[in-house]
Amino acid sequence: MGNTPPKEGIRIPAPVLQNFIADLFQKAGTTQSDADLLADLLVATDLRGVHSHGTHQTPGYTRMMRDGRVNPRPNIKVASETTTARVYDGDGGMGHFPCHTAMKWVAATALEYGTAAATTRNHFHFGSAGKYTRMAAARGCIGIAVSSHRYDLPPEALVKNVNATSPISIGFPNGEQPPLVLDMGAHMLPWDEAIYEQMPFAFFKELGIGAINRALGGVLAGIYLPQFIPPQSPWESNQGAFLAAFDVRAFMPLEEFQAQMDAFVAAARNMQPFPGTAQAELPGNLEWQRERDYIRDGLPIEPGHQQALSDLGAELGVESPFAQYEHQRFGAE
């Protein structure tokens, strides 16, 4: 699905949706604490308008847990470590758990030593990369999150397929202006030979980003180690991640950096916008504004998403909260 705001649906308070999603995950077999964390991360993603990686993923995640393809109760472990680097094993569960744990450690360690990094492996989807870099930015660090799924590279396929959907996010601490947070996948251009002939450099640059993402978030993360690939692994643990943080205070006072970033972002937002857009914005600016709007007005839930979650609730024996918010319907009737 796209990440444009829904044109119709209902609005629901974020805490209400979060409690419902947590109940669904617990019914699917997770612990209460894991259900609460996963629901919190997915709803936080919805609040930023990145609906493709928010609670829309709930039916698929719960189905994989119930089908035995994803471990619903993983035991997250540190597989190896140095003073400023760690490798986290996700035990075949959702990637949100080891990645959230890893970034908490990375940011805390960066505050002590100036920088730190971790890789995560042996887990499934980790969701939107931007939520991890924002964790670092909230501590006054520059955060980096890169990930890759384990995809084959058949010799008969075009090299463009290296990109896949490998995401990258870089987030910066902000002051008064909206934060600068890059959060994107490497796949940007549909293959079109005519477009390629006009501007091949665009495809080469896209390929470069995709290859780097797959090397950092995949190869370095260990997703191609045989013990994490079926049939040796009982789980569909096909994703890894690379997470890093740099303490801004190791380079300049945080307040000075924030003031200069504010001036930079403000100047960019004062420029002429792209055609068809109301205002010039940098990456992360729209997500910042949507989060403020949705916290105030309620999260927009489009009809298809509402139905999918209601059906899942009925299947798992969890009553959905949507009926009591029908009075907050917007858009077409």
C-alpha positions in Angstrom: 0.0 0.0 0.0 1.0 3.6 -0.3 1.8 5.9 2.5 -0.5 8.8 1.6 -3.0 9.7 4.3 -6.3 7.7 4.0 -9.1 9.6 2.2 -11.8 7.9 4.2 -12.3 5.9 7.4 -12.5 6.5 11.1 -10.2 8.1 13.6 -9.1 6.3 16.8 -6.9 7.3 19.7 -3.4 5.8 19.4 -3.5 4.2 22.9 -6.7 2.5 22.1 -5.3 1.0 18.9 -2.1 0.1 20.7 -4.0 -1.9 23.4 -6.0 -3.8 20.7 -2.9 -4.7 18.7 -1.1 -5.9 21.8 -4.0 -8.1 22.7 -3.9 -9.6 19.2 -0.2 -10.4 19.5 -0.6 -12.0 22.9 -3.4 -14.2 21.6 -1.0 -15.2 18.8 1.4 -16.5 21.4 3.8 -13.7 22.4 4.5 -12.7 26.0 2.6 -9.6 27.3 5.8 -7.5 27.4 6.7 -8.4 23.8 3.1 -7.8 22.6 3.2 -4.4 24.2 6.5 -3.5 22.6 5.5 -4.7 19.2 2.2 -2.8 19.3 4.0 0.3 20.5 6.4 0.2 17.6 3.8 -0.5 15.0 1.4 2.3 16.2 4.4 4.7 16.4 5.0 3.9 12.8 1.3 4.6 11.9 1.5 7.9 13.8 4.2 9.0 11.4 2.1 8.1 8.4 4.2 5.1 7.3 1.1 2.9 7.2 2.8 0.2 5.1 5.1 -0.8 8.0 2.7 -0.1 10.9 -0.4 -2.0 12.1 -1.2 -3.1 8.6 1.5 -5.8 9.2 -0.4 -7.3 12.2 -2.5 -9.9 10.3 0.6 -11.2 8.5 2.8 -11.2 11.6 0.3 -13.1 13.7 -0.4 -15.6 10.9 3.3 -16.4 10.6 3.6 -16.9 14.4 0.5 -19.2 14.4 1.8 -21.1 11.4 5.1 -21.8 13.1 7.2 -19.8 10.7 8.2 -17.1 13.2 9.1 -17.8 16.8 6.4 -16.0 18.9 8.6 -16.2 22.1 12.2 -15.5 21.1 15.0 -15.4 23.6 17.2 -12.5 22.4 20.9 -13.1 23.1 24.2 -11.4 22.6 26.2 -13.8 20.4 29.5 -11.8 20.6 30.7 -8.5 21.8 33.5 -6.0 22.1 33.5 -2.7 24.0 31.6 -0.9 21.3 30.2 -3.6 19.0 27.8 -6.4 19.5 26.0 -9.2 17.5 22.4 -9.9 18.6 20.7 -13.2 17.8 16.9 -12.9 17.4 16.1 -16.6 17.9 13.8 -16.8 14.9 11.4 -14.1 16.1 10.3 -10.7 14.8 13.2 -8.4 14.1 11.7 -5.6 16.1 12.8 -7.3 19.3 16.6 -7.7 18.7 16.8 -4.4 16.8 15.1 -2.4 19.6 17.3 -4.0 22.2 20.4 -3.5 20.1 19.7 0.2 19.4 19.1 0.9 23.0 22.5 -0.5 23.8 24.2 1.2 20.8 22.9 4.6 21.8 23.8 4.2 25.4 27.3 3.0 24.5 27.8 5.8 22.0 27.2 8.3 24.8 30.0 6.7 26.7 32.5 6.1 24.0 31.5 8.4 21.1 30.3 5.6 18.8 29.0 2.1 18.8 27.4 -0.4 16.4 25.6 -3.7 16.4 24.4 -6.3 13.9 21.3 -8.4 14.4 20.5 -11.8 12.7 18.3 -14.8 12.9 15.0 -12.9 12.8 12.1 -11.9 10.5 10.9 -8.4 9.4 12.1 -5.5 11.5 9.6 -2.9 10.2 10.3 0.7 9.4 14.0 1.5 9.8 13.3 5.1 10.9 12.1 4.0 14.4 15.5 2.8 15.3 17.4 5.9 14.1 14.9 8.1 16.0 15.8 6.2 19.2 19.4 7.3 18.8 18.5 10.9 17.8 16.4 11.2 21.0 19.7 10.6 22.9 21.5 13.3 21.0 23.2 10.8 18.6 23.2 10.4 14.8 21.6 7.1 14.2 22.0 4.7 11.3 19.9 1.6 10.5 20.4 -0.6 7.5 18.7 -3.9 6.7 18.4 -6.6 4.1 16.3 -9.7 3.5 17.9 -12.9 2.2 17.1 -12.9 -1.5 18.6 -15.1 -4.2 20.5 -13.5 -7.0 19.8 -15.8 -10.0 22.2 -15.3 -12.9 19.3 -14.9 -15.4 17.9 -11.9 -13.5 18.9 -8.3 -14.2 21.4 -6.9 -11.8 18.9 -4.3 -10.8 17.3 -7.0 -8.6 20.2 -6.7 -6.2 18.3 -3.7 -4.7 15.3 -5.6 -3.6 13.6 -3.7 -0.8 16.7 -3.2 1.4 16.0 -0.2 3.7 18.3 2.5 5.1 17.6 5.2 7.6 19.8 8.0 9.0 18.4 10.2 11.7 19.7 13.4 13.3 18.9 15.1 16.6 16.7 18.2 16.1 15.9 21.3 17.9 12.8 23.4 17.2 12.5 22.5 13.6 11.2 19.1 12.4 13.9 16.4 12.4 15.9 15.3 9.4 15.3 11.5 9.1 16.0 9.6 5.9 13.9 6.4 5.8 13.8 4.7 2.4 14.2 1.5 0.5 16.8 1.0 -2.2 14.2 0.1 -4.8 13.2 3.4 -6.3 12.8 3.1 -10.1 10.6 0.6 -12.0 12.6 -1.1 -14.8 12.1 0.7 -18.1 14.6 0.4 -20.8 13.7 3.7 -22.3 14.2 5.5 -19.0 17.5 3.6 -18.6 18.7 4.9 -22.0 17.9 8.5 -21.0 19.5 8.4 -17.6 21.5 5.3 -16.8 23.2 7.0 -13.9 20.0 6.9 -11.9 19.9 3.1 -12.0 23.6 2.8 -11.2 23.1 5.0 -8.1 20.1 3.0 -7.1 22.1 -0.2 -7.5 24.9 1.3 -5.4 22.6 2.1 -2.5 21.0 -1.4 -2.7 24.3 -3.2 -2.8 25.7 -1.3 0.2 22.5 -2.0 2.2 22.6 -5.7 1.4 26.3 -5.9 2.4 25.9 -4.0 5.7 22.4 -5.2 6.7 22.7 -8.7 5.2 26.2 -10.1 4.6 27.8 -8.4 7.7 24.7 -9.3 9.7 25.2 -13.0 9.0 21.9 -13.8 7.3 23.6 -16.1 4.8 25.1 -18.3 7.5 23.7 -21.8 6.9 22.4 -22.3 10.5 19.9 -19.5 9.9 18.6 -20.9 6.6 15.9 -23.7 6.4 16.1 -26.6 6.7 18.8 -26.1 9.4 16.7 -23.3 10.9 13.1 -24.1 11.9 12.2 -20.4 11.5 11.9 -18.1 8.5 14.6 -15.8 9.9 15.5 -14.1 6.6 16.4 -10.6 7.7 19.3 -8.9 9.4 20.3 -5.4 10.4 23.2 -3.0 11.0 22.7 -0.4 13.6 25.1 2.4 14.6 25.1 5.6 16.6 27.5 8.6 16.8 27.3 11.0 19.8 27.1 14.5 18.4 28.9 15.8 21.6 32.0 14.0 20.4 32.2 16.5 17.6 30.6 19.7 18.9 28.2 20.8 21.7 24.8 19.3 21.1 23.0 22.7 21.5 25.3 24.2 18.8 24.6 21.3 16.5 20.8 21.6 17.0 20.9 25.3 16.4 22.8 24.9 13.1 20.5 22.0 12.1 17.5 24.2 12.8 18.9 26.9 10.6 19.6 24.4 7.8 16.2 22.8 8.0 14.4 26.1 8.2 16.2 27.5 5.2 15.4 24.4 3.2 11.7 24.6 4.1 11.6 28.2 3.0 12.7 27.2 -0.6 10.3 26.6 -3.5 8.5 23.2 -3.2 8.4 20.5 -5.8 5.5 20.9 -8.3 2.3 19.6 -6.8 3.4 19.9 -3.2 2.3 22.7 -0.8 5.6 23.3 1.0 9.3 22.3 0.6 10.1 19.7 3.2 13.1 17.5 4.0 12.9 13.8 4.8 11.3 13.3 8.1 9.5 16.6 8.2 6.1 15.3 7.0 6.3 12.3 9.5 6.9 14.8 12.3 3.8 16.9 11.3 1.6 13.8 10.9 2.6 12.5 14.3 1.5 15.7 15.9 -1.8 15.8 13.9 -2.6 12.2 14.6 -1.9 12.4 18.3 -4.3 15.4 18.5 -7.0 14.2 16.1 -6.7 10.4 16.3 -5.1 7.9 13.9 -6.9 7.5 10.6 -8.0 3.9 9.8 -9.2 3.2 6.3 -12.0 0.8 5.8 -10.0 -2.1 4.5 -7.5 -2.0 7.4 -10.4 -1.7 9.9 -12.0 -4.8 8.4 -8.8 -6.8 8.4 -8.1 -6.0 12.0 -11.7 -6.7 13.0 -11.7 -10.1 11.3 -8.4 -10.9 13.0 -9.9 -10.0 16.3 -12.9 -12.2 15.7 -10.6 -15.0 14.8 -8.5 -14.7 17.9 -11.3 -13.8 20.3 -10.4 -10.2 20.8 -13.2 -7.6 20.6 -12.3 -4.7 18.3 -12.7 -1.1 19.6 -13.7 0.4 16.2 -17.5 0.5 16.7 -17.4 3.2 19.4 -15.4 5.5 17.1 -17.9 5.4 14.1 -18.9 9.0 15.0 -15.4 10.0 14.0 -15.8 8.8 10.5 -14.3 11.1 7.7 -14.3 11.1 3.9 -16.8 9.4 1.6 -19.8 7.7 3.1 
